[in-house]
């Protein structure tokens, strides 16, 4: 088996890749993580993972973590955009685009609204701490 076939054999499918990336973002306290299947809706990718960061530095750390984990696990990626300004970072994993936003930018660009007909992938991630309101129930 040549090296190209070895790489192809370990590359997960789009949905599995979105779940993996969502987990990595969750590990580093990314918030509001959503994965959308945009196959047939978007001409440049099959899946989109969205997350909100708490600050520019936090967004950069999330993007760095995703790329570091890609390198460790052998997931292929094409690059990253928006690192310097940090209000909207885009990490290109070929069939999956990872968007890391500051809260204002996420609301302004409203990618969930843009792809409203895209089915959301069930991620089974622990709820964001700020969403936990079951005190004493």
Secondary structure in CASP SS format (residue, H / E / C, confidence):
PFRMAT SS
TARGET T0000
AUTHOR 0000-0000-0000
METHOD secondary structure of the structure
MODEL  1
X C 1.00
X C 1.00
X H 1.00
X H 1.00
X H 1.00
X H 1.00
X H 1.00
X H 1.00
X H 1.00
X H 1.00
X C 1.00
X C 1.00
X C 1.00
X H 1.00
X H 1.00
X H 1.00
X H 1.00
X H 1.00
X H 1.00
X H 1.00
X H 1.00
X H 1.00
X H 1.00
X H 1.00
X H 1.00
X H 1.00
X H 1.00
X C 1.00
X C 1.00
X C 1.00
X E 1.00
X E 1.00
X E 1.00
X E 1.00
X E 1.00
X E 1.00
X E 1.00
X C 1.00
X E 1.00
X C 1.00
X C 1.00
X E 1.00
X C 1.00
X C 1.00
X C 1.00
X C 1.00
X E 1.00
X E 1.00
X E 1.00
X E 1.00
X E 1.00
X E 1.00
X E 1.00
X C 1.00
X C 1.00
X H 1.00
X H 1.00
X H 1.00
X H 1.00
X H 1.00
X H 1.00
X H 1.00
X H 1.00
X H 1.00
X H 1.00
X H 1.00
X H 1.00
X H 1.00
X H 1.00
X H 1.00
X H 1.00
X H 1.00
X H 1.00
X C 1.00
X C 1.00
X C 1.00
X C 1.00
X C 1.00
X E 1.00
X E 1.00
X E 1.00
X C 1.00
X C 1.00
X C 1.00
X C 1.00
X C 1.00
X C 1.00
X E 1.00
X E 1.00
X E 1.00
X E 1.00
X E 1.00
X C 1.00
X C 1.00
X C 1.00
X E 1.00
X E 1.00
X E 1.00
X E 1.00
X E 1.00
X E 1.00
X E 1.00
X H 1.00
X H 1.00
X H 1.00
X H 1.00
X H 1.00
X H 1.00
X H 1.00
X C 1.00
X H 1.00
X H 1.00
X H 1.00
X H 1.00
X C 1.00
X C 1.00
X C 1.00
X C 1.00
X E 1.00
X E 1.00
X C 1.00
X C 1.00
X C 1.00
X C 1.00
X C 1.00
X C 1.00
X C 1.00
X C 1.00
X H 1.00
X H 1.00
X H 1.00
X C 1.00
X C 1.00
X C 1.00
X C 1.00
X C 1.00
X C 1.00
END
